[in-house]
Amino acid sequence: MGFNEVYEKELAFQADRRRASVEFIKIISDLWYDKSIELVLFRNQLINRNVSDILNLHEYAGAFVEKPISIFDSVEIAQAIKDLDLPPAKLDIGKLTYEYHLEDVDYNNAKAFIASKLKDAKDYQDITPKDVVLYGFGRIGRLVARELMTRTGVGSQLRLRAIVTRGKVDATILEKRASLLRNDSIHGDFSGTVNVDVENSALVINGTTVHIISANNPEEIDYTEYGIDDALIIDNTGAFRDKEELSRHLSSKGASKVLITAPAKGIPNIVHGVNHTEHDPDEVSIFSAASCTTNAITPVLKAIQDSLGVVHGHLETIHAYTNDQNLVDNMHSKYRRGRAAGLNMVITETGAGQAVAKALPVFDGKLTSNAIRVPVPNGSLAILNLEVEATTSVEGVNAILKNYALEGELVEQIKYSIDNELVSSDIVGSSAPAIYDSKATIATADGKNIVLYIWYDNEYGYSHQVIRLAKYIAKVRRFTYY
């Protein structure tokens, strides 16, 4: 076959792949908007992806499991899912396709395979949707709002009904709020519409009204006046940090649960995937989603503790600068944070090392920690230097983390990177709170000390952990297959 013939054949194959991707995107949308069934590809989101994104994710999936994951196979599996009568669900089509390749001799066709794999879905009962109020509208609040509104689907899980802010709410303020939601310097434009309804003091997001409520204190709000009842309040202000202060939210008429997006005292500090099932939302009313760094390191530490055992260790987090630092040199209540954030590496404290013990008590007293704020606006790196009980190696550690990223309770939390060229900007927009850098792992010759590098999008990845925990608290988690 000549060069031109090979080239023409390659062009034809690429056209077929792109056509299949278009078909795949349509099935994804139909499943989501008609049945509230969300497909992901090894935990990578597929909703609102373009053709190139879909093909690139298939390349990653194939490299991850070391077997080809074809877009044509994904279309076949997705169509089989669509043809079945399933409840609202979140399904990893990458895992399903991989398993279909391994087990296809046991089934007549893809539909029979899917029916067998998802047979437990019939035991799931209907979900009662939960009203959500965002108390505060900063970095985390806006990202949570984006995700909730983008993935509302048929509204069978979390419904964003209102946002509480301080100060007056007029046309100018509403437009500023809308603009900050539409446009983000780090995460790009919102993939939807945001309009202002001045008469009703509301934002209309993707055609759905979200009330903007002005209040200085939680107790003064009556949510039922806005048709909101039994609501989950997600407090992302950082103003209230203990049980007594956060209980003020429960004095609001129409509020029933509280979730704070920061560490807090006197309430369960949760890293979803690690310890959320230890606290029953029927018995607990106030939860903390801990910190972004705690959510990044705790899943990996659990995997290492369960597999090797940890004697002790040190955490150093190389963290993006945050809004509590100064843009230019000026007075600050904390040492060093007063120096210009965009120009300096700044050593500061972090409580993440101690916070791990709240989710995993076995780590009580085992970790020291510190932080270095660096001149990037988002995307951070946690470095864990651990002495382990069992002898291991780089290959051994990588095998452990790869298995946890593929199977079990932490697949949403740990993403396994095989990229030799990974840098901080590459992980911006990752929904996993921990991206394990397998190419950077170090182990000593005696196999008793290891150094692990865990990247995390300290805004977006953390926001997804908040939403996962919110769904657990609200009891709207769908059937899942990972």
One Martini backbone bead per residue (centre of mass of N, CA, C, O) as a GRO file, in nm:
protein
  482
    1MET     BB    1   0.095   0.037   0.024
    2GLY     BB    2   0.079   0.356  -0.023
    3PHE     BB    3   0.094   0.665   0.110
    4ASN     BB    4  -0.182   0.768   0.003
    5GLU     BB    5  -0.351   0.527   0.096
    6VAL     BB    6  -0.288   0.553   0.393
    7TYR     BB    7  -0.393   0.840   0.426
    8GLU     BB    8  -0.687   0.785   0.337
    9LYS     BB    9  -0.742   0.575   0.557
   10GLU     BB   10  -0.696   0.766   0.796
   11LEU     BB   11  -0.916   0.969   0.726
   12ALA     BB   12  -1.155   0.771   0.737
   13PHE     BB   13  -1.115   0.686   1.034
   14GLN     BB   14  -1.144   0.966   1.159
   15ALA     BB   15  -1.432   1.014   1.059
   16ASP     BB   16  -1.558   0.774   1.208
   17ARG     BB   17  -1.478   0.864   1.495
   18ARG     BB   18  -1.630   1.138   1.488
   19ARG     BB   19  -1.909   1.026   1.435
   20ALA     BB   20  -1.917   0.850   1.690
   21SER     BB   21  -1.886   1.091   1.886
   22VAL     BB   22  -2.150   1.230   1.816
   23GLU     BB   23  -2.328   0.994   1.900
   24PHE     BB   24  -2.227   0.980   2.191
   25ILE     BB   25  -2.314   1.267   2.278
   26LYS     BB   26  -2.618   1.218   2.235
   27ILE     BB   27  -2.653   0.990   2.439
   28ILE     BB   28  -2.556   1.143   2.684
   29SER     BB   29  -2.779   1.361   2.672
   30ASP     BB   30  -3.027   1.177   2.679
   31LEU     BB   31  -2.968   1.041   2.948
   32TRP     BB   32  -2.957   1.299   3.121
   33TYR     BB   33  -3.232   1.458   3.033
   34ASP     BB   34  -3.430   1.194   3.048
   35LYS     BB   35  -3.284   0.999   3.307
   36SER     BB   36  -3.043   1.083   3.492
   37ILE     BB   37  -2.783   0.968   3.329
   38GLU     BB   38  -2.439   0.946   3.404
   39LEU     BB   39  -2.150   0.964   3.211
   40VAL     BB   40  -1.822   0.825   3.250
   41LEU     BB   41  -1.448   0.827   3.210
   42PHE     BB   42  -1.276   0.751   3.447
   43ARG     BB   43  -1.424   1.013   3.598
   44ASN     BB   44  -1.465   1.165   3.342
   45GLN     BB   45  -1.631   1.402   3.208
   46LEU     BB   46  -1.895   1.425   2.934
   47ILE     BB   47  -2.045   1.664   2.970
   48ASN     BB   48  -1.989   1.913   2.739
   49ARG     BB   49  -1.829   1.770   2.521
   50ASN     BB   50  -1.622   1.732   2.262
   51VAL     BB   51  -1.483   1.544   2.023
   52SER     BB   52  -1.186   1.576   2.113
   53ASP     BB   53  -1.230   1.508   2.408
   54ILE     BB   54  -1.335   1.221   2.366
   55LEU     BB   55  -1.082   1.107   2.223
   56ASN     BB   56  -0.875   1.178   2.445
   57LEU     BB   57  -1.009   1.009   2.671
   58HIS     BB   58  -0.967   0.737   2.524
   59GLU     BB   59  -0.662   0.746   2.527
   60TYR     BB   60  -0.631   0.752   2.832
   61ALA     BB   61  -0.787   0.492   2.898
   62GLY     BB   62  -0.601   0.298   2.745
   63ALA     BB   63  -0.343   0.370   2.907
   64PHE     BB   64  -0.448   0.301   3.192
   65VAL     BB   65  -0.537  -0.018   3.115
   66GLU     BB   66  -0.365  -0.132   2.870
   67LYS     BB   67  -0.618  -0.096   2.668
   68PRO     BB   68  -0.830  -0.062   2.427
   69ILE     BB   69  -1.057   0.228   2.398
   70SER     BB   70  -1.328   0.251   2.203
   71ILE     BB   71  -1.569   0.447   2.061
   72PHE     BB   72  -1.735   0.210   1.945
   73ASP     BB   73  -1.776   0.067   2.216
   74SER     BB   74  -1.911   0.301   2.366
   75VAL     BB   75  -2.159   0.317   2.188
   76GLU     BB   76  -2.263   0.033   2.243
   77ILE     BB   77  -2.292   0.065   2.551
   78ALA     BB   78  -2.467   0.322   2.556
   79GLN     BB   79  -2.706   0.201   2.399
   80ALA     BB   80  -2.766  -0.023   2.605
   81ILE     BB   81  -2.836   0.172   2.834
   82LYS     BB   82  -3.069   0.321   2.686
   83ASP     BB   83  -3.249   0.048   2.643
   84LEU     BB   84  -3.276   0.054   2.940
   85ASP     BB   85  -3.444   0.034   3.257
   86LEU     BB   86  -3.331   0.302   3.450
   87PRO     BB   87  -3.225   0.472   3.696
   88PRO     BB   88  -3.075   0.700   3.838
   89ALA     BB   89  -2.724   0.752   3.730
   90LYS     BB   90  -2.365   0.659   3.766
   91LEU     BB   91  -2.149   0.573   3.488
   92ASP     BB   92  -1.865   0.381   3.391
   93ILE     BB   93  -1.778   0.326   3.065
   94GLY     BB   94  -1.486   0.238   3.090
   95LYS     BB   95  -1.526  -0.003   3.279
   96LEU     BB   96  -1.740  -0.148   3.107
   97THR     BB   97  -1.569  -0.183   2.851
   98TYR     BB   98  -1.336  -0.336   2.980
   99GLU     BB   99  -1.515  -0.574   3.085
  100TYR     BB  100  -1.630  -0.661   2.812
  101HIS     BB  101  -1.362  -0.760   2.696
  102LEU     BB  102  -1.318  -0.979   2.927
  103GLU     BB  103  -1.651  -1.099   2.907
  104ASP     BB  104  -1.789  -1.147   2.614
  105VAL     BB  105  -1.813  -1.469   2.616
  106ASP     BB  106  -2.063  -1.454   2.838
  107TYR     BB  107  -2.213  -1.287   2.604
  108ASN     BB  108  -2.418  -1.203   2.334
  109ASN     BB  109  -2.432  -0.892   2.428
  110ALA     BB  110  -2.432  -0.576   2.551
  111LYS     BB  111  -2.711  -0.585   2.687
  112ALA     BB  112  -2.660  -0.836   2.861
  113PHE     BB  113  -2.420  -0.723   3.012
  114ILE     BB  114  -2.557  -0.471   3.138
  115ALA     BB  115  -2.789  -0.617   3.282
  116SER     BB  116  -2.595  -0.768   3.474
  117LYS     BB  117  -2.422  -0.529   3.597
  118LEU     BB  118  -2.713  -0.351   3.662
  119LYS     BB  119  -2.916  -0.519   3.848
  120ASP     BB  120  -2.911  -0.339   4.121
  121ALA     BB  121  -3.079  -0.088   4.027
  122LYS     BB  122  -3.373  -0.192   4.105
  123ASP     BB  123  -3.327  -0.121   4.427
  124TYR     BB  124  -3.372   0.172   4.363
  125GLN     BB  125  -3.512   0.450   4.468
  126ASP     BB  126  -3.664   0.723   4.466
  127ILE     BB  127  -3.584   1.062   4.445
  128THR     BB  128  -3.569   1.341   4.658
  129PRO     BB  129  -3.534   1.646   4.609
  130LYS     BB  130  -3.296   1.914   4.693
  131ASP     BB  131  -3.267   2.203   4.841
  132VAL     BB  132  -3.040   2.483   4.771
  133VAL     BB  133  -2.815   2.699   4.961
  134LEU     BB  134  -2.599   2.970   4.914
  135TYR     BB  135  -2.369   3.090   5.161
  136GLY     BB  136  -2.232   3.257   4.949
  137PHE     BB  137  -2.012   3.398   4.652
  138GLY     BB  138  -1.740   3.276   4.588
  139ARG     BB  139  -1.529   3.062   4.460
  140ILE     BB  140  -1.683   2.808   4.557
  141GLY     BB  141  -1.974   2.899   4.514
  142ARG     BB  142  -1.956   2.937   4.202
  143LEU     BB  143  -1.866   2.648   4.131
  144VAL     BB  144  -2.107   2.506   4.253
  145ALA     BB  145  -2.316   2.650   4.083
  146ARG     BB  146  -2.220   2.555   3.810
  147GLU     BB  147  -2.251   2.248   3.862
  148LEU     BB  148  -2.548   2.241   3.944
  149MET     BB  149  -2.656   2.374   3.674
  150THR     BB  150  -2.523   2.185   3.462
  151ARG     BB  151  -2.632   1.905   3.643
  152THR     BB  152  -2.948   1.897   3.677
  153GLY     BB  153  -3.125   1.812   3.450
  154VAL     BB  154  -3.429   1.689   3.591
  155GLY     BB  155  -3.402   1.753   3.909
  156SER     BB  156  -3.332   1.480   4.109
  157GLN     BB  157  -3.148   1.633   4.321
  158LEU     BB  158  -2.999   1.924   4.314
  159ARG     BB  159  -3.147   2.254   4.397
  160LEU     BB  160  -3.085   2.568   4.311
  161ARG     BB  161  -3.254   2.852   4.480
  162ALA     BB  162  -3.021   3.015   4.648
  163ILE     BB  163  -2.847   3.329   4.740
  164VAL     BB  164  -2.637   3.458   4.997
  165THR     BB  165  -2.586   3.805   5.077
  166ARG     BB  166  -2.440   4.101   5.130
  167GLY     BB  167  -2.616   4.363   5.101
  168LYS     BB  168  -2.731   4.504   4.845
  169VAL     BB  169  -2.994   4.450   4.582
  170ASP     BB  170  -2.928   4.538   4.256
  171ALA     BB  171  -2.866   4.578   3.931
  172THR     BB  172  -2.559   4.602   3.965
  173ILE     BB  173  -2.508   4.362   4.151
  174LEU     BB  174  -2.635   4.144   3.973
  175GLU     BB  175  -2.443   4.185   3.731
  176LYS     BB  176  -2.184   4.117   3.885
  177ARG     BB  177  -2.264   3.833   3.966
  178ALA     BB  178  -2.312   3.731   3.680
  179SER     BB  179  -2.028   3.784   3.567
  180LEU     BB  180  -1.873   3.596   3.769
  181LEU     BB  181  -2.023   3.341   3.661
  182ARG     BB  182  -1.959   3.356   3.354
  183ASN     BB  183  -1.663   3.459   3.438
  184ASP     BB  184  -1.329   3.302   3.445
  185SER     BB  185  -0.986   3.324   3.471
  186ILE     BB  186  -0.949   3.002   3.509
  187HIS     BB  187  -1.232   2.834   3.410
  188GLY     BB  188  -1.389   3.012   3.239
  189ASP     BB  189  -1.668   2.982   3.078
  190PHE     BB  190  -1.990   2.939   3.109
  191SER     BB  191  -2.200   2.658   3.002
  192GLY     BB  192  -2.424   2.905   2.981
  193THR     BB  193  -2.684   3.099   3.127
  194VAL     BB  194  -2.692   3.455   3.248
  195ASN     BB  195  -2.946   3.634   3.410
  196VAL     BB  196  -3.140   3.925   3.499
  197ASP     BB  197  -3.381   3.978   3.782
  198VAL     BB  198  -3.474   4.258   3.929
  199GLU     BB  199  -3.765   4.229   4.037
  200ASN     BB  200  -3.671   3.935   4.191
  201SER     BB  201  -3.384   3.914   4.281
  202ALA     BB  202  -3.233   3.749   4.027
  203LEU     BB  203  -3.104   3.463   3.876
  204VAL     BB  204  -3.093   3.326   3.540
  205ILE     BB  205  -3.007   2.985   3.513
  206ASN     BB  206  -3.075   2.814   3.254
  207GLY     BB  207  -3.386   2.926   3.310
  208THR     BB  208  -3.337   2.941   3.628
  209THR     BB  209  -3.438   3.047   3.935
  210VAL     BB  210  -3.218   3.249   4.152
  211HIS     BB  211  -3.211   3.377   4.451
  212ILE     BB  212  -3.120   3.695   4.597
  213ILE     BB  213  -3.018   3.724   4.933
  214SER     BB  214  -3.028   3.962   5.188
  215ALA     BB  215  -2.792   3.911   5.469
  216ASN     BB  216  -2.635   3.921   5.799
  217ASN     BB  217  -2.823   3.686   5.915
  218PRO     BB  218  -2.959   3.373   5.929
  219GLU     BB  219  -3.216   3.418   6.121
  220GLU     BB  220  -3.367   3.634   5.914
  221ILE     BB  221  -3.449   3.394   5.731
  222ASP     BB  222  -3.720   3.306   5.494
  223TYR     BB  223  -3.737   3.055   5.265
  224THR     BB  224  -4.048   3.007   5.220
  225GLU     BB  225  -4.096   3.275   5.057
  226TYR     BB  226  -3.939   3.106   4.801
  227GLY     BB  227  -4.024   2.791   4.810
  228ILE     BB  228  -3.836   2.690   5.046
  229ASP     BB  229  -3.755   2.353   5.172
  230ASP     BB  230  -3.554   2.155   5.339
  231ALA     BB  231  -3.268   2.281   5.331
  232LEU     BB  232  -2.941   2.307   5.207
  233ILE     BB  233  -2.668   2.468   5.359
  234ILE     BB  234  -2.396   2.629   5.190
  235ASP     BB  235  -2.113   2.738   5.360
  236ASN     BB  236  -1.867   2.980   5.199
  237THR     BB  237  -1.749   3.215   5.401
  238GLY     BB  238  -1.593   3.144   5.691
  239ALA     BB  239  -1.744   3.281   5.946
  240PHE     BB  240  -1.824   2.989   6.043
  241ARG     BB  241  -1.646   2.736   6.280
  242ASP     BB  242  -1.888   2.624   6.463
  243LYS     BB  243  -2.160   2.479   6.595
  244GLU     BB  244  -2.299   2.729   6.711
  245GLU     BB  245  -2.282   2.912   6.459
  246LEU     BB  246  -2.406   2.705   6.249
  247SER     BB  247  -2.689   2.675   6.397
  248ARG     BB  248  -2.815   2.939   6.290
  249HIS     BB  249  -2.925   2.819   6.024
  250LEU     BB  250  -3.156   2.643   6.173
  251SER     BB  251  -3.334   2.910   6.232
  252SER     BB  252  -3.418   2.898   5.957
  253LYS     BB  253  -3.678   2.898   5.756
  254GLY     BB  254  -3.627   2.595   5.560
  255ALA     BB  255  -3.396   2.465   5.726
  256SER     BB  256  -3.197   2.138   5.787
  257LYS     BB  257  -2.901   2.175   5.665
  258VAL     BB  258  -2.530   2.178   5.701
  259LEU     BB  259  -2.250   2.301   5.491
  260ILE     BB  260  -1.906   2.343   5.522
  261THR     BB  261  -1.615   2.490   5.334
  262ALA     BB  262  -1.457   2.398   5.608
  263PRO     BB  263  -1.315   2.379   5.881
  264ALA     BB  264  -1.448   2.246   6.202
  265LYS     BB  265  -1.593   2.264   6.521
  266GLY     BB  266  -1.792   2.001   6.663
  267ILE     BB  267  -1.786   1.852   6.381
  268PRO     BB  268  -1.790   1.673   6.108
  269ASN     BB  269  -1.502   1.587   5.923
  270ILE     BB  270  -1.516   1.544   5.568
  271VAL     BB  271  -1.406   1.283   5.340
  272HIS     BB  272  -1.510   1.185   5.066
  273GLY     BB  273  -1.470   0.821   5.074
  274VAL     BB  274  -1.366   0.782   5.379
  275ASN     BB  275  -1.603   0.903   5.627
  276HIS     BB  276  -1.913   0.951   5.557
  277THR     BB  277  -2.054   0.674   5.670
  278GLU     BB  278  -2.009   0.755   5.988
  279HIS     BB  279  -2.248   0.972   5.913
  280ASP     BB  280  -2.580   1.025   5.972
  281PRO     BB  281  -2.813   1.241   5.826
  282ASP     BB  282  -3.047   1.162   6.038
  283GLU     BB  283  -2.846   1.262   6.295
  284VAL     BB  284  -2.699   1.486   6.125
  285SER     BB  285  -2.687   1.853   6.049
  286ILE     BB  286  -2.365   1.912   6.061
  287PHE     BB  287  -2.106   1.981   5.818
  288SER     BB  288  -1.771   1.915   5.701
  289ALA     BB  289  -1.536   1.948   5.410
  290ALA     BB  290  -1.299   2.069   5.488
  291SER     BB  291  -1.014   2.078   5.294
  292CYS     BB  292  -0.840   2.066   5.008
  293THR     BB  293  -0.587   1.924   5.126
  294THR     BB  294  -0.730   1.701   5.284
  295ASN     BB  295  -0.872   1.584   5.023
  296ALA     BB  296  -0.600   1.509   4.881
  297ILE     BB  297  -0.446   1.320   5.107
  298THR     BB  298  -0.640   1.113   5.247
  299PRO     BB  299  -0.687   0.897   5.027
  300VAL     BB  300  -0.386   0.821   4.999
  301LEU     BB  301  -0.333   0.753   5.296
  302LYS     BB  302  -0.534   0.522   5.310
  303ALA     BB  303  -0.403   0.341   5.098
  304ILE     BB  304  -0.130   0.315   5.249
  305GLN     BB  305  -0.227   0.218   5.523
  306ASP     BB  306  -0.385  -0.041   5.419
  307SER     BB  307  -0.116  -0.160   5.264
  308LEU     BB  308   0.153  -0.062   5.463
  309GLY     BB  309   0.171   0.147   5.659
  310VAL     BB  310   0.220   0.420   5.898
  311VAL     BB  311   0.443   0.578   6.104
  312HIS     BB  312   0.538   0.852   5.952
  313GLY     BB  313   0.519   1.216   5.854
  314HIS     BB  314   0.532   1.467   5.579
  315LEU     BB  315   0.377   1.776   5.486
  316GLU     BB  316   0.398   1.953   5.167
  317THR     BB  317   0.242   2.246   5.043
  318ILE     BB  318   0.199   2.370   4.713
  319HIS     BB  319   0.028   2.673   4.702
  320ALA     BB  320  -0.186   2.866   4.596
  321TYR     BB  321  -0.294   3.157   4.601
  322THR     BB  322  -0.500   3.373   4.804
  323ASN     BB  323  -0.732   3.610   4.925
  324ASP     BB  324  -0.562   3.640   5.212
  325GLN     BB  325  -0.366   3.786   5.044
  326ASN     BB  326  -0.150   4.012   4.915
  327LEU     BB  327  -0.087   4.191   4.625
  328VAL     BB  328   0.069   4.383   4.809
  329ASP     BB  329   0.258   4.520   5.025
  330ASN     BB  330   0.126   4.462   5.361
  331MET     BB  331  -0.062   4.441   5.609
  332HIS     BB  332  -0.090   4.149   5.836
  333SER     BB  333  -0.194   3.914   6.070
  334LYS     BB  334   0.014   3.744   5.921
  335TYR     BB  335   0.291   3.605   5.857
  336ARG     BB  336   0.404   3.688   5.518
  337ARG     BB  337   0.111   3.747   5.385
  338GLY     BB  338   0.186   4.057   5.318
  339ARG     BB  339   0.320   3.964   5.074
  340ALA     BB  340   0.336   3.945   4.748
  341ALA     BB  341   0.176   3.687   4.587
  342GLY     BB  342   0.292   3.729   4.275
  343LEU     BB  343   0.626   3.732   4.387
  344ASN     BB  344   0.606   3.499   4.615
  345MET     BB  345   0.729   3.277   4.836
  346VAL     BB  346   0.517   3.147   5.112
  347ILE     BB  347   0.542   3.074   5.431
  348THR     BB  348   0.300   2.859   5.596
  349GLU     BB  349   0.037   2.736   5.750
  350THR     BB  350  -0.110   2.401   5.820
  351GLY     BB  351  -0.381   2.173   5.926
  352ALA     BB  352  -0.382   1.906   5.754
  353GLY     BB  353  -0.225   1.700   5.923
  354GLN     BB  354  -0.435   1.703   6.161
  355ALA     BB  355  -0.704   1.668   5.993
  356VAL     BB  356  -0.678   1.372   5.909
  357ALA     BB  357  -0.758   1.250   6.195
  358LYS     BB  358  -1.069   1.311   6.163
  359ALA     BB  359  -1.092   1.081   5.935
  360LEU     BB  360  -0.806   0.934   6.046
  361PRO     BB  361  -0.714   0.836   6.356
  362VAL     BB  362  -0.441   0.681   6.291
  363PHE     BB  363  -0.294   0.983   6.241
  364ASP     BB  364  -0.249   1.058   6.520
  365GLY     BB  365   0.067   1.218   6.542
  366LYS     BB  366   0.209   1.144   6.240
  367LEU     BB  367   0.185   1.448   6.127
  368THR     BB  368   0.344   1.692   5.956
  369SER     BB  369   0.316   2.053   5.856
  370ASN     BB  370   0.326   2.261   5.555
  371ALA     BB  371   0.341   2.580   5.365
  372ILE     BB  372   0.356   2.705   5.015
  373ARG     BB  373   0.310   2.995   4.863
  374VAL     BB  374   0.247   3.056   4.515
  375PRO     BB  375   0.258   3.222   4.184
  376VAL     BB  376  -0.044   3.086   4.157
  377PRO     BB  377  -0.401   3.079   4.123
  378ASN     BB  378  -0.395   2.757   4.056
  379GLY     BB  379  -0.281   2.478   4.170
  380SER     BB  380  -0.157   2.203   4.355
  381LEU     BB  381   0.101   2.048   4.588
  382ALA     BB  382   0.149   1.740   4.749
  383ILE     BB  383   0.402   1.628   4.985
  384LEU     BB  384   0.482   1.291   5.081
  385ASN     BB  385   0.672   1.185   5.367
  386LEU     BB  386   0.715   0.833   5.428
  387GLU     BB  387   0.698   0.591   5.677
  388VAL     BB  388   0.686   0.244   5.643
  389GLU     BB  389   0.623  -0.083   5.739
  390ALA     BB  390   0.632  -0.192   5.458
  391THR     BB  391   0.795  -0.307   5.205
  392THR     BB  392   0.893  -0.122   4.905
  393SER     BB  393   0.821   0.047   4.588
  394VAL     BB  394   0.752   0.217   4.320
  395GLU     BB  395   0.585  -0.010   4.188
  396GLY     BB  396   0.418  -0.077   4.439
  397VAL     BB  397   0.283   0.196   4.485
  398ASN     BB  398   0.159   0.228   4.202
  399ALA     BB  399  -0.019  -0.025   4.217
  400ILE     BB  400  -0.193   0.066   4.451
  401LEU     BB  401  -0.304   0.338   4.329
  402LYS     BB  402  -0.422   0.218   4.071
  403ASN     BB  403  -0.629   0.036   4.207
  404TYR     BB  404  -0.781   0.267   4.358
  405ALA     BB  405  -0.854   0.418   4.079
  406LEU     BB  406  -1.028   0.153   3.971
  407GLU     BB  407  -1.109   0.048   4.266
  408GLY     BB  408  -1.361   0.121   4.482
  409GLU     BB  409  -1.408   0.396   4.719
  410LEU     BB  410  -1.171   0.601   4.555
  411VAL     BB  411  -1.231   0.674   4.245
  412GLU     BB  412  -1.320   0.982   4.282
  413GLN     BB  413  -1.044   1.078   4.436
  414ILE     BB  414  -0.840   0.908   4.246
  415LYS     BB  415  -0.597   1.006   4.015
  416TYR     BB  416  -0.402   0.852   3.758
  417SER     BB  417  -0.089   0.948   3.648
  418ILE     BB  418   0.106   0.904   3.317
  419ASP     BB  419   0.249   1.183   3.295
  420ASN     BB  420   0.564   1.322   3.218
  421GLU     BB  421   0.443   1.646   3.179
  422LEU     BB  422   0.328   1.732   3.443
  423VAL     BB  423   0.148   2.027   3.544
  424SER     BB  424  -0.045   2.251   3.703
  425SER     BB  425  -0.229   2.338   3.455
  426ASP     BB  426  -0.333   2.039   3.389
  427ILE     BB  427  -0.530   2.017   3.664
  428VAL     BB  428  -0.724   2.213   3.572
  429GLY     BB  429  -1.053   2.076   3.609
  430SER     BB  430  -1.039   1.856   3.815
  431SER     BB  431  -1.262   1.641   4.000
  432ALA     BB  432  -1.032   1.538   4.151
  433PRO     BB  433  -0.867   1.583   4.462
  434ALA     BB  434  -0.651   1.354   4.349
  435ILE     BB  435  -0.335   1.358   4.171
  436TYR     BB  436  -0.135   1.099   4.091
  437ASP     BB  437   0.223   1.100   4.043
  438SER     BB  438   0.381   0.829   3.914
  439LYS     BB  439   0.657   0.973   3.797
  440ALA     BB  440   0.752   1.094   4.105
  441THR     BB  441   0.813   0.861   4.264
  442ILE     BB  442   0.972   0.765   4.581
  443ALA     BB  443   1.226   0.523   4.691
  444THR     BB  444   1.405   0.360   4.894
  445ALA     BB  445   1.617   0.095   4.899
  446ASP     BB  446   1.464  -0.031   5.166
  447GLY     BB  447   1.143   0.047   5.142
  448LYS     BB  448   1.062   0.267   5.401
  449ASN     BB  449   1.064   0.522   5.203
  450ILE     BB  450   0.833   0.773   5.076
  451VAL     BB  451   0.746   0.982   4.785
  452LEU     BB  452   0.459   1.185   4.725
  453TYR     BB  453   0.265   1.321   4.444
  454ILE     BB  454  -0.014   1.561   4.483
  455TRP     BB  455  -0.245   1.687   4.294
  456TYR     BB  456  -0.460   1.999   4.298
  457ASP     BB  457  -0.765   2.150   4.261
  458ASN     BB  458  -0.846   2.381   4.504
  459GLU     BB  459  -1.135   2.432   4.366
  460TYR     BB  460  -1.268   2.213   4.178
  461GLY     BB  461  -1.212   1.949   4.332
  462TYR     BB  462  -1.341   2.047   4.595
  463SER     BB  463  -1.625   2.111   4.490
  464HIS     BB  464  -1.688   1.811   4.428
  465GLN     BB  465  -1.674   1.718   4.720
  466VAL     BB  466  -1.904   1.891   4.818
  467ILE     BB  467  -2.120   1.763   4.634
  468ARG     BB  468  -2.094   1.474   4.728
  469LEU     BB  469  -2.170   1.539   5.022
  470ALA     BB  470  -2.442   1.673   4.966
  471LYS     BB  471  -2.574   1.414   4.851
  472TYR     BB  472  -2.550   1.253   5.109
  473ILE     BB  473  -2.705   1.440   5.301
  474ALA     BB  474  -2.965   1.449   5.095
  475LYS     BB  475  -3.020   1.163   4.973
  476VAL     BB  476  -2.924   1.170   4.627
  477ARG     BB  477  -2.786   0.921   4.557
  478ARG     BB  478  -2.707   0.730   4.306
  479PHE     BB  479  -2.659   0.493   4.111
  480THR     BB  480  -2.346   0.314   4.089
  481TYR     BB  481  -2.066   0.252   3.843
  482TYR     BB  482  -1.703   0.171   3.901
   0.00000   0.00000   0.00000
